[in-house]
Amino acid sequence: SIQVSYHNREVAVRSIGGLKANIFSVFCNFQMWCDAHELPIIEEINSDLTRLMGDILIYLRSRQPGVAVENSEPEKAHVVYDDWRKIFKHVERFKALAKPPSPPELATMNNFIRFALVDFEEARTVADYRTPRGLRLFCYVVIHVSPIFLAPYFNRYCAQQNDSSEDTHIYGCQSGYFMAILFVLINSTLLKVQQQLENPFDGDGDDDIKWGIWTDQLNQMPKYGEDGPEMRGDSVVQSDVGGPKEAPMLGVGGSSYQQI
């Protein structure tokens, strides 16, 4: 059960990363088309993409057992597909121009949107998946009932360990208590781990997807480019060649890795 939950978490992380990359690629292609055709609609496109990301976030974070239902909520999913349809509408607007983008450019854009849809469907599958009810019930019963059934064994083990007439190298009854506590602790910890890995989207666990980091760059898509640092007000200055400039460290030979 833990292995399946961990595998689903890895799929969720990969799909969310791919979704972010493809959405950013879609925006960059739209921006190039708007500049090439001098169409002032990039703000409208950015607004629709931002709304799409917000609706995706709301849908994925709403998949919490016991809050509403454990499976898909069609109303929230319908909103996301409405947003996807708006993105395709923008592509159709460019196709209707007197000089539309070339067929390879249109095919590339459609592929980016299709890849983003595939990533969303993978994330949705993970969000809707739950460990089978029978397996969850079995794990719960085993965790809570096994200490009771094993109590006679631990009691007998305690009695044997407390008899030092034949072997003086024993630890007494304390070892029985130690084994019982360790057994319950390990099983309870494994159950907690499985529950934390069950839904990587809800943000309740320490290892869940950090949505603030995921949306940080996507919320500033129009502010990336050659003049990006000025538009964002960043303190990092891009060098002419390569990455950020490196400032020499005072009093030390060579250069430091401190960004200026």
KOLPADO-356729 format. One record per residue (C-alpha): residue in three letters; x, y, z negated. Coordinates in Angstrom, 3 decimals. Example, Ala and Ser with C-alpha at 12.3 -4.5 7.8 and 13.67 -1.06 7.14 Angstrom:
residues 2
(ALA (12.300 -4.500 -7.800)) (SER (13.670 -1.060 -7.140)) 
***
This chain:
residues 260
(SER (0.000 0.000 0.000)) (ILE (2.828 2.413 -0.830)) (GLN (4.654 1.492 2.359)) (VAL (1.596 2.265 4.486)) (SER (1.036 5.588 2.711)) (TYR (4.681 6.557 3.172)) (HIS (4.536 5.669 6.864)) (ASN (1.433 7.838 7.277)) (ARG (3.240 10.704 5.553)) (GLU (6.118 10.445 8.034)) (VAL (3.635 10.465 10.916)) (ALA (1.942 13.525 9.410)) (VAL (5.219 15.449 9.087)) (ARG (6.223 14.581 12.653)) (SER (2.832 15.506 14.118)) (ILE (2.668 18.811 12.249)) (GLY (6.161 19.705 13.470)) (GLY (5.223 18.835 17.056)) (LEU (1.986 20.800 16.777)) (LYS (3.854 23.897 15.647)) (ALA (6.432 23.593 18.448)) (ASN (3.795 23.135 21.146)) (ILE (1.610 26.007 19.929)) (PHE (4.628 28.309 19.977)) (SER (5.503 27.086 23.488)) (VAL (1.937 27.797 24.647)) (PHE (2.146 31.343 23.302)) (CYS (5.532 31.999 24.932)) (ASN (4.221 30.825 28.310)) (PHE (1.141 33.011 27.977)) (GLN (3.345 35.956 27.058)) (MET (5.506 35.467 30.159)) (TRP (2.407 35.225 32.353)) (CYS (0.941 38.397 30.834)) (ASP (4.191 40.291 31.428)) (ALA (4.494 38.994 34.986)) (HIS (0.902 39.887 35.925)) (GLU (0.705 43.003 33.711)) (LEU (-2.371 41.725 31.873)) (PRO (-2.936 43.316 28.434)) (ILE (-4.561 40.228 26.909)) (ILE (-1.670 38.813 24.876)) (GLU (-3.202 40.161 21.651)) (GLU (-6.450 38.357 22.421)) (ILE (-4.551 35.144 23.129)) (ASN (-2.520 35.509 19.940)) (SER (-5.750 36.076 17.986)) (ASP (-7.273 32.889 19.414)) (LEU (-4.127 30.877 18.657)) (THR (-4.043 32.258 15.106)) (ARG (-7.691 31.312 14.628)) (LEU (-6.942 27.837 15.974)) (MET (-4.114 27.340 13.477)) (GLY (-6.280 28.583 10.623)) (ASP (-9.129 26.230 11.497)) (ILE (-6.699 23.300 11.820)) (LEU (-5.272 24.111 8.395)) (ILE (-8.746 24.331 6.830)) (TYR (-9.783 21.032 8.390)) (LEU (-6.684 19.090 7.360)) (ARG (-6.662 20.472 3.808)) (SER (-10.351 19.642 3.338)) (ARG (-9.717 15.907 3.594)) (GLN (-9.860 15.206 -0.152)) (PRO (-11.621 12.104 -1.482)) (GLY (-14.517 12.933 -3.770)) (VAL (-14.843 16.567 -2.654)) (ALA (-17.340 15.925 0.129)) (VAL (-16.910 12.726 2.097)) (GLU (-13.939 10.514 2.647)) (ASN (-14.215 10.468 6.423)) (SER (-14.419 13.119 9.109)) (GLU (-16.649 16.165 8.691)) (PRO (-17.919 16.841 12.239)) (GLU (-18.755 20.505 11.627)) (LYS (-15.195 21.472 10.696)) (ALA (-13.763 19.396 13.526)) (HIS (-16.151 21.004 16.031)) (VAL (-14.767 24.444 15.179)) (VAL (-11.245 23.276 15.990)) (TYR (-12.324 21.912 19.378)) (ASP (-14.108 25.186 20.102)) (ASP (-10.776 26.925 19.567)) (TRP (-8.998 24.515 21.901)) (ARG (-11.613 25.222 24.567)) (LYS (-10.895 28.950 24.289)) (ILE (-7.215 28.282 24.975)) (PHE (-8.119 26.369 28.137)) (LYS (-10.357 29.288 29.130)) (HIS (-7.321 31.570 29.070)) (VAL (-5.502 29.214 31.432)) (GLU (-8.491 29.299 33.765)) (ARG (-8.377 33.121 33.753)) (PHE (-4.835 33.040 35.084)) (LYS (-5.746 30.429 37.699)) (ALA (-8.436 32.758 39.005)) (LEU (-5.979 35.602 39.706)) (ALA (-5.098 36.662 43.229)) (LYS (-1.541 35.463 42.596)) (PRO (-1.920 32.751 39.954)) (PRO (1.012 31.002 38.296)) (SER (2.637 28.312 40.395)) (PRO (1.355 24.720 40.119)) (PRO (4.464 23.606 38.161)) (GLU (3.913 26.442 35.678)) (LEU (0.258 25.514 35.258)) (ALA (1.184 21.842 34.839)) (THR (3.756 22.768 32.190)) (MET (1.202 24.834 30.285)) (ASN (-1.391 22.048 30.448)) (ASN (1.203 19.590 29.165)) (PHE (2.030 21.821 26.191)) (ILE (-1.655 22.077 25.311)) (ARG (-2.154 18.336 25.772)) (PHE (0.859 17.549 23.549)) (ALA (-0.512 19.910 20.908)) (LEU (-3.871 18.125 21.075)) (VAL (-2.172 14.753 20.705)) (ASP (-0.275 16.022 17.648)) (PHE (-3.502 17.332 16.147)) (GLU (-5.252 14.000 16.699)) (GLU (-2.378 12.143 15.034)) (ALA (-2.536 14.513 12.060)) (ARG (-6.312 14.141 11.950)) (THR (-6.026 10.346 11.927)) (VAL (-3.667 10.505 8.949)) (ALA (-5.920 13.009 7.173)) (ASP (-8.997 10.825 7.669)) (TYR (-7.220 7.577 6.764)) (ARG (-7.655 6.145 3.313)) (THR (-6.294 2.940 1.825)) (PRO (-9.031 0.295 2.212)) (ARG (-11.481 0.407 -0.667)) (GLY (-10.933 -3.270 -1.506)) (LEU (-7.182 -2.810 -1.801)) (ARG (-7.587 0.309 -3.931)) (LEU (-10.004 -1.528 -6.232)) (PHE (-7.652 -4.505 -6.472)) (CYS (-4.697 -2.285 -7.431)) (TYR (-6.785 -0.425 -10.005)) (VAL (-8.044 -3.642 -11.616)) (VAL (-4.595 -5.231 -11.678)) (ILE (-3.034 -2.169 -13.300)) (HIS (-5.635 -1.952 -16.081)) (VAL (-6.414 -5.627 -16.689)) (SER (-3.017 -7.279 -16.383)) (PRO (-1.665 -5.900 -19.712)) (ILE (-4.659 -7.428 -21.514)) (PHE (-4.212 -10.830 -19.879)) (LEU (-0.467 -10.754 -20.482)) (ALA (-0.811 -9.724 -24.135)) (PRO (-0.640 -13.380 -25.408)) (TYR (2.560 -13.888 -23.422)) (PHE (4.184 -10.790 -24.892)) (ASN (2.990 -11.823 -28.354)) (ARG (4.498 -15.303 -27.976)) (TYR (7.696 -13.789 -26.567)) (CYS (7.842 -11.501 -29.598)) (ALA (7.449 -14.471 -31.965)) (GLN (10.198 -16.422 -30.227)) (GLN (12.584 -13.499 -30.235)) (ASN (11.902 -12.852 -33.902)) (ASP (13.085 -16.381 -34.811)) (SER (16.886 -16.173 -35.131)) (SER (17.416 -19.549 -36.828)) (GLU (18.955 -21.080 -33.695)) (ASP (20.276 -18.093 -31.717)) (THR (21.572 -15.008 -33.453)) (HIS (22.115 -13.129 -30.146)) (ILE (18.499 -12.066 -29.712)) (TYR (16.939 -8.652 -30.071)) (GLY (13.963 -9.424 -32.246)) (CYS (10.349 -8.481 -31.652)) (GLN (11.330 -5.088 -30.251)) (SER (12.222 -6.716 -26.936)) (GLY (8.630 -7.933 -26.521)) (TYR (7.284 -4.420 -27.011)) (PHE (9.908 -3.091 -24.619)) (MET (8.946 -5.546 -21.853)) (ALA (5.232 -4.811 -22.278)) (ILE (5.723 -1.036 -22.147)) (LEU (8.105 -1.300 -19.199)) (PHE (5.654 -3.495 -17.282)) (VAL (2.765 -1.065 -17.754)) (LEU (4.963 1.963 -17.013)) (ILE (6.272 0.571 -13.728)) (ASN (2.837 -0.425 -12.452)) (SER (1.253 2.876 -13.485)) (THR (4.058 4.799 -11.787)) (LEU (3.645 2.841 -8.564)) (LEU (-0.095 3.515 -8.586)) (LYS (0.542 7.240 -9.089)) (VAL (3.074 7.283 -6.245)) (GLN (0.573 5.630 -3.910)) (GLN (-2.121 8.162 -4.836)) (GLN (0.239 11.109 -4.267)) (LEU (1.257 9.795 -0.835)) (GLU (-2.346 9.137 0.170)) (ASN (-3.002 12.623 1.569)) (PRO (0.061 14.717 2.530)) (PHE (-2.115 17.653 3.646)) (ASP (-3.976 18.676 0.490)) (GLY (-0.973 20.463 -1.050)) (ASP (-1.544 19.002 -4.524)) (GLY (1.641 16.909 -4.669)) (ASP (5.256 18.037 -4.825)) (ASP (6.037 16.130 -1.625)) (ASP (3.059 17.391 0.393)) (ILE (3.400 19.576 3.459)) (LYS (4.277 23.155 2.548)) (TRP (1.690 25.080 4.535)) (GLY (3.200 28.455 3.697)) (ILE (6.423 27.493 5.439)) (TRP (4.531 25.951 8.357)) (THR (2.476 29.077 9.050)) (ASP (5.180 31.660 8.356)) (GLN (6.643 31.751 11.875)) (LEU (3.348 31.084 13.649)) (ASN (1.807 34.176 12.070)) (GLN (4.544 36.311 13.653)) (MET (4.675 34.856 17.156)) (PRO (4.469 38.247 18.956)) (LYS (7.446 39.491 16.941)) (TYR (10.022 37.082 18.347)) (GLY (12.462 37.996 21.080)) (GLU (15.443 40.237 21.715)) (ASP (14.016 43.016 19.531)) (GLY (12.579 40.560 17.009)) (PRO (14.675 41.632 13.983)) (GLU (13.576 45.259 14.442)) (MET (9.885 44.347 14.770)) (ARG (10.009 42.042 11.746)) (GLY (12.305 44.282 9.708)) (ASP (14.808 41.478 9.142)) (SER (18.253 42.122 7.704)) (VAL (19.839 39.458 9.930)) (VAL (21.490 40.939 13.029)) (GLN (21.953 38.676 16.053)) (SER (25.364 38.722 17.658)) (ASP (25.941 39.055 21.396)) (VAL (27.136 35.446 21.638)) (GLY (25.998 32.605 19.433)) (GLY (24.185 32.992 16.139)) (PRO (24.170 35.665 13.445)) (LYS (27.258 37.795 12.996)) (GLU (29.777 36.793 10.369)) (ALA (31.133 39.431 8.040)) (PRO (34.765 39.161 6.865)) (MET (35.132 38.403 3.181)) (LEU (37.050 41.148 1.375)) (GLY (40.346 40.039 -0.095)) (VAL (40.195 36.605 1.543)) (GLY (41.753 35.624 4.843)) (GLY (39.498 34.463 7.627)) (SER (35.761 35.091 7.728)) (SER (32.870 34.242 5.466)) (TYR (29.550 32.658 6.394)) (GLN (27.503 35.449 4.875)) (GLN (24.959 36.786 7.312)) (ILE (24.608 40.533 7.750)) 
***
